Amino acid sequence: MVLTSLVLYSRVNLKANVWYDKYWRRRQLFLHSAHFFRRARNIYKLAIRRFRRSMVNATKMRPLKRTDMRELNTARIMAACEELNAPYDGFMEGLARADVALDRKTLAHLANWEPRTFKGLVSVSSGLNDALVCPPPEGVITRGML
């Protein structure tokens, strides 16, 4: 964008003046619709229709995107756990017991791009689960034995 004068620069940067002038209002809309195809990019009437529709679609799709990403990350973690012969539920429970605070997105990234790190996390969680499942040593009396 070429700003040939200070007046034009101030018109672009001052939010109070943007909505008063028809040219600047349309210019702002065209900046938002620059990635649209064909006539919806350059014709104001079509651009405003398409822009409003895209905002409605973005609002509707936001929760769906969250659920889709959650399912995708879970599927990636499950696949990596299956490769290492570890059950997904046991893996997640073991991480929670070991106080490893990693979300699904981070775990999916580790499973995909850093398999050795993920293998270490699986060994930490399975080691903790095995320690909790194994019988107590001899000479120790627990509540379950009473």
DSSP file (Angstrom, degrees, kcal/mol; ACC not computed):
  #  RESIDUE AA STRUCTURE BP1 BP2  ACC     N-H-->O    O-->H-N    N-H-->O    O-->H-N    TCO  KAPPA ALPHA  PHI   PSI    X-CA   Y-CA   Z-CA
    1    1 A M              0   0    0      0, 0.0     2,-0.6     0, 0.0     0, 0.0   0.000 360.0 360.0 360.0 127.9    0.0    0.0    0.0
    2    2 A V        -     0   0    0      2,-0.0     2,-0.7     0, 0.0     0, 0.0  -0.860 360.0-164.6-100.5 122.3    1.4    3.3   -1.0
    3    3 A L        -     0   0    0     -2,-0.6     6,-0.0     1,-0.1     3,-0.0  -0.899   7.4-178.9-106.8 104.9    0.7    6.3    1.2
    4    4 A T        +     0   0    0     -2,-0.7     2,-0.3     1,-0.0    -1,-0.1   0.643  64.7  22.9 -82.8 -13.8    1.5    9.4   -0.7
    5    5 A S  S  > S-     0   0    0      1,-0.1     4,-1.7     0, 0.0     5,-0.1  -0.966  75.2-114.2-147.7 164.4    0.6   11.8    2.0
    6    6 A L  H  > S+     0   0    0     -2,-0.3     4,-2.4     1,-0.2     5,-0.2   0.808 114.0  60.8 -67.3 -30.3    0.2   12.1    5.8
    7    7 A V  H  > S+     0   0    0      2,-0.2     4,-2.0     1,-0.2    -1,-0.2   0.931 105.7  45.8 -63.8 -45.6   -3.5   12.7    5.3
    8    8 A L  H  > S+     0   0    0      1,-0.2     4,-1.8     2,-0.2    -1,-0.2   0.895 111.9  52.7 -64.8 -38.8   -4.0    9.3    3.7
    9    9 A Y  H  X S+     0   0    0     -4,-1.7     4,-2.0     1,-0.2    -2,-0.2   0.914 109.8  47.6 -62.5 -42.9   -1.9    7.7    6.3
   10   10 A S  H  X S+     0   0    0     -4,-2.4     4,-2.1     1,-0.2    -1,-0.2   0.852 108.7  55.2 -68.8 -32.8   -3.9    9.1    9.1
   11   11 A R  H  < S+     0   0    0     -4,-2.0    -1,-0.2     1,-0.2    -2,-0.2   0.861 110.4  46.1 -67.3 -33.7   -7.2    8.1    7.4
   12   12 A V  H  < S+     0   0    0     -4,-1.8    -2,-0.2     1,-0.2    -1,-0.2   0.906 118.8  39.4 -73.0 -41.2   -5.9    4.5    7.2
   13   13 A N  H  < S+     0   0    0     -4,-2.0     2,-0.7    -5,-0.2    -2,-0.2   0.705  94.4  85.3 -89.4 -20.6   -4.8    4.3   10.8
   14   14 A L     X  -     0   0    0     -4,-2.1     4,-0.6    -5,-0.2     3,-0.5  -0.731  58.5-163.4 -85.7 118.0   -7.5    6.3   12.7
   15   15 A K  H >> S+     0   0    0     -2,-0.7     4,-0.6     1,-0.2     3,-0.5   0.807  84.5  63.7 -69.9 -29.1  -10.3    3.9   13.5
   16   16 A A  H 34 S+     0   0    0      1,-0.2     3,-0.3     2,-0.1    -1,-0.2   0.835 106.4  43.2 -65.6 -32.1  -12.8    6.8   14.1
   17   17 A N  H >> S+     0   0    0     -3,-0.5     3,-0.8    -7,-0.2     4,-0.8   0.589  92.3  83.4 -90.1 -10.4  -12.6    8.1   10.5
   18   18 A V  H << S+     0   0    0     -4,-0.6     3,-0.3    -3,-0.5    -1,-0.2   0.871  92.0  45.3 -64.8 -37.8  -12.8    4.7    8.8
   19   19 A W  T 3< S+     0   0    0     -4,-0.6    -1,-0.2    -3,-0.3    -2,-0.1   0.549 100.7  67.5 -88.0  -6.4  -16.6    4.4    8.9
   20   20 A Y  T <4 S+     0   0    0     -3,-0.8     2,-0.4    -4,-0.2    -1,-0.2   0.829  90.4  64.9 -82.7 -30.8  -17.5    7.9    7.8
   21   21 A D  S  X S-     0   0    0     -4,-0.8     4,-2.0    -3,-0.3     5,-0.2  -0.795  70.9-145.0-101.8 132.1  -16.2    7.8    4.2
   22   22 A K  H  > S+     0   0    0     -2,-0.4     4,-2.4     1,-0.2     5,-0.2   0.878  99.6  55.0 -60.1 -40.2  -17.8    5.5    1.7
   23   23 A Y  H  > S+     0   0    0      1,-0.2     4,-2.4     2,-0.2    -1,-0.2   0.922 110.0  44.4 -61.1 -45.7  -14.4    4.8    0.0
   24   24 A W  H  > S+     0   0    0      2,-0.2     4,-2.1     1,-0.2    -1,-0.2   0.837 111.3  53.7 -72.6 -32.2  -12.7    3.7    3.1
   25   25 A R  H  X S+     0   0    0     -4,-2.0     4,-1.7     2,-0.2    -1,-0.2   0.934 113.3  43.0 -65.4 -44.5  -15.6    1.5    4.2
   26   26 A R  H  X S+     0   0    0     -4,-2.4     4,-2.7     1,-0.2    -2,-0.2   0.885 111.1  55.7 -67.2 -38.0  -15.6   -0.3    0.8
   27   27 A R  H  X S+     0   0    0     -4,-2.4     4,-1.9    -5,-0.2    -1,-0.2   0.901 106.3  50.5 -61.6 -41.2  -11.8   -0.5    0.9
   28   28 A Q  H  X S+     0   0    0     -4,-2.1     4,-1.5     2,-0.2    -1,-0.2   0.908 111.0  49.0 -64.2 -41.1  -11.9   -2.3    4.2
   29   29 A L  H  X S+     0   0    0     -4,-1.7     4,-1.8     1,-0.2    -2,-0.2   0.918 109.7  51.6 -64.3 -42.3  -14.5   -4.7    2.9
   30   30 A F  H  < S+     0   0    0     -4,-2.7    -1,-0.2     1,-0.2     4,-0.2   0.831 105.6  55.8 -65.4 -30.9  -12.3   -5.4   -0.2
   31   31 A L  H >< S+     0   0    0     -4,-1.9     3,-0.7     1,-0.2    -1,-0.2   0.886 110.5  45.3 -65.4 -36.8   -9.3   -6.1    2.0
   32   32 A H  H 3< S+     0   0    0     -4,-1.5     3,-0.3     1,-0.2    -2,-0.2   0.785 117.5  43.9 -75.0 -26.7  -11.4   -8.7    3.8
   33   33 A S  T >< S+     0   0    0     -4,-1.8     3,-1.4     1,-0.2    -1,-0.2   0.208  78.8 108.3-103.1  16.5  -12.7  -10.2    0.5
   34   34 A A  T <  S+     0   0    0     -3,-0.7    -1,-0.2     1,-0.3    -2,-0.1   0.760  76.7  54.1 -66.4 -24.4   -9.4  -10.2   -1.4
   35   35 A H  T 3  S+     0   0    0     -3,-0.3    -1,-0.3    -4,-0.2    -2,-0.1   0.481  85.6 106.5 -91.1  -1.2   -9.1  -14.0   -1.2
   36   36 A F  S <  S-     0   0    0     -3,-1.4     2,-0.2     4,-0.1     5,-0.1  -0.329  71.5-110.5 -73.5 161.0  -12.5  -14.7   -2.8
   37   37 A F    >   -     0   0    0      3,-0.1     3,-1.1     4,-0.1     4,-0.2  -0.555  64.8 -21.5 -91.7 156.3  -12.8  -15.9   -6.3
   38   38 A R  G >  S-     0   0    0      1,-0.2     3,-1.3    -2,-0.2     4,-0.4  -0.078 122.9  -9.0  55.0-134.6  -14.1  -14.2   -9.4
   39   39 A R  G >> S+     0   0    0      1,-0.3     4,-2.4     2,-0.2     3,-0.6   0.702 119.9  75.1 -75.4 -19.2  -16.5  -11.2   -9.1
   40   40 A A  G <4 S+     0   0    0     -3,-1.1    -1,-0.3     1,-0.2    -2,-0.2   0.638  93.2  57.8 -67.2 -11.4  -17.0  -11.6   -5.3
   41   41 A R  G <4 S+     0   0    0     -3,-1.3    -1,-0.2    -4,-0.2    -2,-0.2   0.851 120.0  20.7 -82.8 -37.0  -13.6  -10.1   -4.9
   42   42 A N  T <4 S+     0   0    0     -3,-0.6     2,-0.6    -4,-0.4    -2,-0.2   0.653 102.2  81.7-113.4 -19.8  -14.1   -6.8   -6.8
   43   43 A I     X  -     0   0    0     -4,-2.4     4,-3.0     1,-0.2     5,-0.2  -0.816  66.5-147.0 -97.3 124.8  -17.8   -6.1   -6.9
   44   44 A Y  H  > S+     0   0    0     -2,-0.6     4,-2.9     1,-0.2     5,-0.3   0.898  93.8  50.3 -59.7 -47.9  -19.1   -4.5   -3.7
   45   45 A K  H  > S+     0   0    0      1,-0.2     4,-1.4     2,-0.2    -1,-0.2   0.906 117.9  39.6 -60.6 -42.5  -22.6   -5.9   -3.7
   46   46 A L  H  > S+     0   0    0      2,-0.2     4,-2.5    -7,-0.2    -1,-0.2   0.870 114.2  54.5 -73.4 -36.8  -21.3   -9.4   -4.2
   47   47 A A  H  X S+     0   0    0     -4,-3.0     4,-2.6    -8,-0.2    -2,-0.2   0.907 108.0  48.2 -64.8 -41.8  -18.3   -9.0   -1.9
   48   48 A I  H  X S+     0   0    0     -4,-2.9     4,-2.3    -5,-0.2     5,-0.2   0.894 112.6  49.4 -68.9 -37.2  -20.4   -7.9    1.0
   49   49 A R  H  X S+     0   0    0     -4,-1.4     4,-2.1    -5,-0.3    -2,-0.2   0.947 115.0  43.6 -61.7 -48.4  -22.8  -10.8    0.5
   50   50 A R  H  X S+     0   0    0     -4,-2.5     4,-2.2     1,-0.2    -2,-0.2   0.868 112.9  52.3 -66.5 -37.7  -20.0  -13.3    0.3
   51   51 A F  H  X S+     0   0    0     -4,-2.6     4,-2.0     2,-0.2    -1,-0.2   0.926 110.1  47.4 -66.0 -45.2  -18.2  -11.7    3.3
   52   52 A R  H  X S+     0   0    0     -4,-2.3     4,-2.1     1,-0.2    -2,-0.2   0.912 112.6  50.1 -62.4 -41.4  -21.2  -11.9    5.6
   53   53 A R  H  X S+     0   0    0     -4,-2.1     4,-2.5     1,-0.2    -1,-0.2   0.892 109.1  51.5 -63.7 -39.0  -21.8  -15.5    4.5
   54   54 A S  H  X S+     0   0    0     -4,-2.2     4,-2.3     1,-0.2    -1,-0.2   0.861 108.6  51.3 -67.4 -34.3  -18.2  -16.4    5.3
   55   55 A M  H  X S+     0   0    0     -4,-2.0     4,-2.0     2,-0.2    -1,-0.2   0.897 110.4  48.9 -68.3 -39.2  -18.5  -14.8    8.7
   56   56 A V  H  X S+     0   0    0     -4,-2.1     4,-2.3     2,-0.2    -2,-0.2   0.929 112.8  47.9 -63.6 -44.8  -21.6  -16.9    9.5
   57   57 A N  H  X S+     0   0    0     -4,-2.5     4,-2.5     1,-0.2    -2,-0.2   0.898 109.8  52.4 -63.5 -40.0  -19.9  -20.0    8.3
   58   58 A A  H  X S+     0   0    0     -4,-2.3     4,-0.9     1,-0.2    -1,-0.2   0.897 110.4  48.6 -63.1 -39.1  -16.8  -19.3   10.4
   59   59 A T  H  < S+     0   0    0     -4,-2.0     3,-0.3     1,-0.2    -2,-0.2   0.905 114.3  45.3 -67.0 -41.2  -19.0  -18.8   13.4
   60   60 A K  H  X S+     0   0    0     -4,-2.3     4,-0.6     1,-0.2    -2,-0.2   0.865 114.0  48.5 -70.1 -35.7  -20.9  -22.1   12.8
   61   61 A M  H  X S+     0   0    0     -4,-2.5     4,-2.5     1,-0.2    -1,-0.2   0.607  87.6  86.2 -83.4 -11.7  -17.8  -24.1   12.0
   62   62 A R  H  X S+     0   0    0     -4,-0.9     4,-1.6    -3,-0.3    -1,-0.2   0.934  93.8  40.8 -59.9 -49.7  -15.7  -23.1   15.0
   63   63 A P  H  > S+     0   0    0      0, 0.0     4,-2.1     0, 0.0    -1,-0.2   0.877 114.4  54.1 -66.3 -33.6  -17.1  -25.7   17.5
   64   64 A L  H  X S+     0   0    0     -4,-0.6     4,-2.6     1,-0.2    -2,-0.2   0.883 105.6  53.1 -65.4 -36.7  -17.0  -28.4   14.8
   65   65 A K  H  X S+     0   0    0     -4,-2.5     4,-2.6     2,-0.2     5,-0.2   0.907 107.0  52.8 -64.1 -40.2  -13.4  -27.6   14.1
   66   66 A R  H  X S+     0   0    0     -4,-1.6     4,-2.2    -5,-0.2    -2,-0.2   0.940 112.1  43.9 -60.0 -47.5  -12.6  -28.1   17.8
   67   67 A T  H  X S+     0   0    0     -4,-2.1     4,-2.5     1,-0.2    -2,-0.2   0.898 113.5  51.3 -67.2 -38.7  -14.3  -31.5   17.9
   68   68 A D  H  X S+     0   0    0     -4,-2.6     4,-2.5     1,-0.2    -1,-0.2   0.921 111.3  47.2 -63.2 -43.1  -12.7  -32.6   14.7
   69   69 A M  H  X S+     0   0    0     -4,-2.6     4,-2.6     2,-0.2    -1,-0.2   0.878 110.9  52.2 -66.9 -36.7   -9.2  -31.6   15.9
   70   70 A R  H  X S+     0   0    0     -4,-2.2     4,-2.4    -5,-0.2    -2,-0.2   0.934 111.8  46.0 -63.7 -44.8   -9.8  -33.4   19.2
   71   71 A E  H  X S+     0   0    0     -4,-2.5     4,-2.5     2,-0.2    -2,-0.2   0.895 112.7  50.7 -63.9 -40.2  -10.8  -36.6   17.4
   72   72 A L  H  X S+     0   0    0     -4,-2.5     4,-2.2     2,-0.2    -2,-0.2   0.928 111.7  46.6 -63.5 -45.6   -7.8  -36.3   15.0
   73   73 A N  H  X S+     0   0    0     -4,-2.6     4,-2.2     1,-0.2    -2,-0.2   0.904 112.5  50.3 -64.4 -40.7   -5.4  -35.8   17.9
   74   74 A T  H  X S+     0   0    0     -4,-2.4     4,-2.7    -5,-0.2    -1,-0.2   0.912 109.9  50.6 -63.0 -42.2   -6.9  -38.8   19.8
   75   75 A A  H  X S+     0   0    0     -4,-2.5     4,-2.3     1,-0.2    -2,-0.2   0.897 110.4  49.7 -63.4 -39.7   -6.7  -41.0   16.7
   76   76 A R  H  X S+     0   0    0     -4,-2.2     4,-2.0     2,-0.2    -1,-0.2   0.905 112.3  47.1 -66.1 -40.7   -3.0  -40.1   16.3
   77   77 A I  H  X S+     0   0    0     -4,-2.2     4,-2.5     2,-0.2    -2,-0.2   0.916 111.8  51.0 -66.9 -41.9   -2.2  -40.8   19.9
   78   78 A M  H  X S+     0   0    0     -4,-2.7     4,-2.4     1,-0.2    -2,-0.2   0.908 109.5  50.4 -62.0 -41.4   -4.1  -44.1   19.7
   79   79 A A  H  X S+     0   0    0     -4,-2.3     4,-1.8     1,-0.2    -1,-0.2   0.910 111.5  47.6 -63.7 -41.8   -2.2  -45.2   16.6
   80   80 A A  H  X S+     0   0    0     -4,-2.0     4,-1.2     1,-0.2    -1,-0.2   0.883 111.5  51.0 -67.5 -37.0    1.1  -44.4   18.2
   81   81 A C  H  <>S+     0   0    0     -4,-2.5     5,-2.7     1,-0.2    -2,-0.2   0.892 107.8  52.8 -66.2 -38.7    0.1  -46.3   21.4
   82   82 A E  H ><5S+     0   0    0     -4,-2.4     3,-1.2     1,-0.2    -1,-0.2   0.873 105.0  55.2 -64.7 -36.0   -0.9  -49.3   19.3
   83   83 A E  H 3<5S+     0   0    0     -4,-1.8    -1,-0.2     1,-0.3    -2,-0.2   0.855 112.8  42.5 -62.5 -33.2    2.5  -49.3   17.6
   84   84 A L  T 3<5S-     0   0    0     -4,-1.2    -1,-0.3    -3,-0.2    -2,-0.2   0.259 114.8-116.2 -98.3  11.6    4.1  -49.5   21.1
   85   85 A N  T < 5S+     0   0    0     -3,-1.2    -3,-0.2     1,-0.2    -2,-0.1   0.885  71.4 132.0  56.1  44.6    1.7  -52.1   22.4
   86   86 A A      < -     0   0    0     -5,-2.7    -1,-0.2    -8,-0.1    -2,-0.2  -0.990  59.8-118.9-124.5 133.3    0.2  -49.8   25.0
   87   87 A P     >  -     0   0    0      0, 0.0     4,-2.2     0, 0.0     5,-0.2  -0.466  18.7-132.6 -70.4 142.9   -3.5  -49.3   25.6
   88   88 A Y  H  > S+     0   0    0      1,-0.2     4,-2.6     2,-0.2     5,-0.2   0.923 104.5  48.5 -62.0 -46.9   -4.6  -45.7   25.1
   89   89 A D  H  > S+     0   0    0      1,-0.2     4,-2.4     2,-0.2    -1,-0.2   0.914 113.1  47.6 -63.4 -42.5   -6.7  -45.5   28.3
   90   90 A G  H  > S+     0   0    0      2,-0.2     4,-2.5     1,-0.2    -1,-0.2   0.874 111.3  52.3 -64.8 -36.5   -3.8  -46.9   30.4
   91   91 A F  H  X S+     0   0    0     -4,-2.2     4,-2.1     2,-0.2    -2,-0.2   0.941 112.2  43.8 -63.9 -48.0   -1.4  -44.5   28.7
   92   92 A M  H  X S+     0   0    0     -4,-2.6     4,-1.9     1,-0.2    -2,-0.2   0.890 115.2  49.1 -66.9 -38.4   -3.5  -41.4   29.5
   93   93 A E  H  X S+     0   0    0     -4,-2.4     4,-2.4    -5,-0.2    -1,-0.2   0.907 110.1  51.4 -66.9 -41.1   -4.2  -42.6   33.0
   94   94 A G  H  X S+     0   0    0     -4,-2.5     4,-1.8     1,-0.2    -2,-0.2   0.882 109.1  50.6 -63.4 -38.7   -0.5  -43.2   33.6
   95   95 A L  H  <>S+     0   0    0     -4,-2.1     5,-2.7     2,-0.2    -1,-0.2   0.896 110.0  50.4 -65.1 -39.2    0.4  -39.8   32.4
   96   96 A A  H ><5S+     0   0    0     -4,-1.9     3,-1.1     1,-0.2    -2,-0.2   0.909 111.8  47.3 -65.5 -40.7   -2.2  -38.3   34.7
   97   97 A R  H 3<5S+     0   0    0     -4,-2.4    -1,-0.2     1,-0.2    -2,-0.2   0.817 110.1  52.8 -69.6 -29.5   -0.9  -40.2   37.7
   98   98 A A  T 3<5S-     0   0    0     -4,-1.8    -1,-0.2    -5,-0.2    -2,-0.2   0.399 113.6-119.5 -85.1   3.8    2.7  -39.2   36.8
   99   99 A D  T < 5 +     0   0    0     -3,-1.1     2,-0.8     1,-0.2    -3,-0.2   0.870  57.1 156.9  58.1  40.3    1.7  -35.6   36.8
  100  100 A V      < -     0   0    0     -5,-2.7     2,-1.4    -6,-0.1    -1,-0.2  -0.867  27.9-160.5 -94.2 108.4    2.7  -35.1   33.1
  101  101 A A        +     0   0    0     -2,-0.8     2,-0.4    -3,-0.1    -5,-0.1  -0.594  35.6 138.1 -96.0  75.2    0.6  -32.2   32.0
  102  102 A L        -     0   0    0     -2,-1.4    -2,-0.1     4,-0.0     2,-0.0  -0.973  43.3-137.5-118.5 132.5    0.5  -32.5   28.3
  103  103 A D     >  -     0   0    0     -2,-0.4     4,-2.4     1,-0.1     5,-0.2  -0.266  30.3 -99.5 -81.5 173.8   -2.6  -31.9   26.2
  104  104 A R  H  > S+     0   0    0      1,-0.2     4,-2.8     2,-0.2     5,-0.2   0.864 120.5  56.3 -63.1 -37.1   -3.8  -34.0   23.3
  105  105 A K  H  > S+     0   0    0      2,-0.2     4,-2.0     1,-0.2    -1,-0.2   0.927 110.5  43.9 -62.3 -44.0   -2.4  -31.6   20.7
  106  106 A T  H  > S+     0   0    0      2,-0.2     4,-2.6     1,-0.2    -2,-0.2   0.910 113.8  50.3 -67.6 -42.0    1.1  -31.8   22.2
  107  107 A L  H  X S+     0   0    0     -4,-2.4     4,-2.7     1,-0.2    -2,-0.2   0.895 110.1  50.4 -63.5 -39.3    0.9  -35.6   22.6
  108  108 A A  H  X S+     0   0    0     -4,-2.8     4,-1.9     2,-0.2    -1,-0.2   0.894 110.5  50.1 -65.5 -38.5   -0.2  -36.0   19.0
  109  109 A H  H  X>S+     0   0    0     -4,-2.0     4,-3.0    -5,-0.2     5,-0.6   0.926 112.4  46.7 -63.8 -44.2    2.7  -33.8   17.8
  110  110 A L  H  X5S+     0   0    0     -4,-2.6     4,-1.7     1,-0.2     8,-0.4   0.908 111.9  51.1 -63.8 -41.2    5.1  -35.9   19.8
  111  111 A A  H  <5S+     0   0    0     -4,-2.7    -1,-0.2    -5,-0.2    -2,-0.2   0.857 118.1  38.8 -64.1 -34.2    3.6  -39.1   18.5
  112  112 A N  H  <5S+     0   0    0     -4,-1.9    -2,-0.2    -5,-0.2    -1,-0.2   0.902 132.2  18.5 -83.8 -43.6    3.9  -37.9   14.9
  113  113 A W  H  <5S+     0   0    0     -4,-3.0    -3,-0.2     1,-0.2    -2,-0.2   0.655 127.6  39.7-109.7 -19.7    7.2  -36.0   14.8
  114  114 A E     X< +     0   0    0     -4,-1.7     4,-2.0    -5,-0.6    -1,-0.2  -0.634  58.8 166.3-131.7  76.2    9.2  -37.2   17.9
  115  115 A P  H  > S+     0   0    0      0, 0.0     4,-2.4     0, 0.0     5,-0.1   0.811  75.7  55.7 -65.7 -30.9    8.6  -41.0   18.3
  116  116 A R  H  > S+     0   0    0      2,-0.2     4,-2.0     1,-0.2     5,-0.1   0.917 108.5  47.7 -68.4 -40.9   11.5  -41.5   20.7
  117  117 A T  H  > S+     0   0    0      2,-0.2     4,-2.0     1,-0.2    -1,-0.2   0.920 112.7  49.2 -63.0 -42.7   10.1  -38.9   23.1
  118  118 A F  H  X S+     0   0    0     -4,-2.0     4,-2.3    -8,-0.4    -2,-0.2   0.887 108.0  54.0 -64.4 -38.0    6.7  -40.4   22.8
  119  119 A K  H  X S+     0   0    0     -4,-2.4     4,-2.3     1,-0.2    -1,-0.2   0.887 107.2  51.9 -62.5 -38.2    8.2  -43.9   23.5
  120  120 A G  H  X S+     0   0    0     -4,-2.0     4,-2.2     2,-0.2    -2,-0.2   0.895 108.7  50.1 -63.7 -40.4    9.7  -42.4   26.7
  121  121 A L  H  X S+     0   0    0     -4,-2.0     4,-2.6     2,-0.2    -2,-0.2   0.891 109.8  51.2 -65.0 -38.5    6.3  -41.1   27.7
  122  122 A V  H  X S+     0   0    0     -4,-2.3     4,-2.9     1,-0.2     5,-0.3   0.910 110.3  48.9 -64.1 -41.2    4.8  -44.5   27.1
  123  123 A S  H  X S+     0   0    0     -4,-2.3     4,-2.2     2,-0.2    -2,-0.2   0.883 111.4  50.1 -67.4 -36.3    7.5  -46.1   29.2
  124  124 A V  H  X S+     0   0    0     -4,-2.2     4,-1.9     2,-0.2    -2,-0.2   0.948 115.5  42.0 -64.5 -47.6    6.9  -43.6   32.0
  125  125 A S  H  X S+     0   0    0     -4,-2.6     4,-2.1     1,-0.2    -2,-0.2   0.905 117.8  45.2 -69.4 -40.2    3.1  -44.1   32.0
  126  126 A S  H  X S+     0   0    0     -4,-2.9     4,-2.7    -5,-0.2    -1,-0.2   0.870 111.4  53.7 -72.0 -34.2    3.3  -47.9   31.7
  127  127 A G  H  X S+     0   0    0     -4,-2.2     4,-1.9    -5,-0.3    -1,-0.2   0.895 110.4  47.1 -63.9 -39.1    6.0  -48.2   34.3
  128  128 A L  H  X S+     0   0    0     -4,-1.9     4,-1.6     2,-0.2    -2,-0.2   0.906 112.9  48.8 -68.8 -40.8    3.9  -46.2   36.8
  129  129 A N  H  X S+     0   0    0     -4,-2.1     4,-1.6     1,-0.2    -2,-0.2   0.901 111.3  50.0 -64.9 -40.3    0.9  -48.4   35.9
  130  130 A D  H  X S+     0   0    0     -4,-2.7     4,-2.2     1,-0.2    -1,-0.2   0.879 108.7  52.8 -65.3 -37.2    2.9  -51.6   36.4
  131  131 A A  H  < S+     0   0    0     -4,-1.9    -1,-0.2     1,-0.2    -2,-0.2   0.850 111.2  46.5 -66.9 -33.2    4.2  -50.3   39.7
  132  132 A L  H  < S+     0   0    0     -4,-1.6    -1,-0.2     1,-0.2    -2,-0.2   0.786 116.0  44.9 -78.6 -26.4    0.6  -49.7   40.9
  133  133 A V  H  < S+     0   0    0     -4,-1.6    -2,-0.2    -5,-0.1    -1,-0.2   0.781  90.5  97.1 -87.5 -29.0   -0.6  -53.1   39.7
  134  134 A C  S  < S-     0   0    0     -4,-2.2    -3,-0.0    -5,-0.2    -4,-0.0  -0.216  84.2 -99.5 -65.5 152.0    2.2  -55.3   41.0
  135  135 A P        -     0   0    0      0, 0.0    -1,-0.1     0, 0.0     3,-0.1  -0.310  43.9 -98.4 -68.4 154.3    1.7  -57.1   44.3
  136  136 A P        -     0   0    0      0, 0.0     3,-0.1     0, 0.0     4,-0.1  -0.323  47.1 -92.2 -69.6 156.5    3.3  -55.6   47.4
  137  137 A P    >   -     0   0    0      0, 0.0     3,-1.4     0, 0.0     2,-0.0  -0.197  54.5 -81.1 -64.6 162.2    6.6  -57.0   48.6
  138  138 A E  T 3  S+     0   0    0      1,-0.2     3,-0.1    -3,-0.1     0, 0.0  -0.326 114.8  30.2 -65.9 144.3    6.7  -59.8   51.2
  139  139 A G  T 3  S+     0   0    0      1,-0.3     2,-0.5    -3,-0.1    -1,-0.2   0.382  91.7 113.0  89.8  -4.4    6.2  -58.8   54.8
  140  140 A V    <   -     0   0    0     -3,-1.4     2,-0.5    -4,-0.1    -1,-0.3  -0.893  52.4-156.1-105.0 128.0    4.0  -55.8   54.0
  141  141 A I        -     0   0    0     -2,-0.5     2,-0.2    -3,-0.1    -3,-0.0  -0.899  13.3-172.7-105.7 125.5    0.4  -55.9   55.1
  142  142 A T    >>  -     0   0    0     -2,-0.5     3,-1.1     1,-0.1     4,-0.6  -0.614  39.8-101.6-110.1 172.7   -2.1  -53.8   53.1
  143  143 A R  G >4 S+     0   0    0      1,-0.3     3,-0.9    -2,-0.2    -1,-0.1   0.846 119.5  60.8 -63.1 -34.0   -5.7  -53.0   53.7
  144  144 A G  G 34 S+     0   0    0      1,-0.2    -1,-0.3     2,-0.1    -3,-0.0   0.740 101.5  54.4 -66.3 -21.6   -6.8  -55.5   51.0
  145  145 A M  G <4        0   0    0     -3,-1.1    -1,-0.2     1,-0.2    -2,-0.2   0.657 360.0 360.0 -85.5 -16.5   -5.1  -58.3   53.0
  146  146 A L    <<        0   0    0     -3,-0.9    -1,-0.2    -4,-0.6    -2,-0.1   0.483 360.0 360.0 -78.2 360.0   -7.0  -57.6   56.2
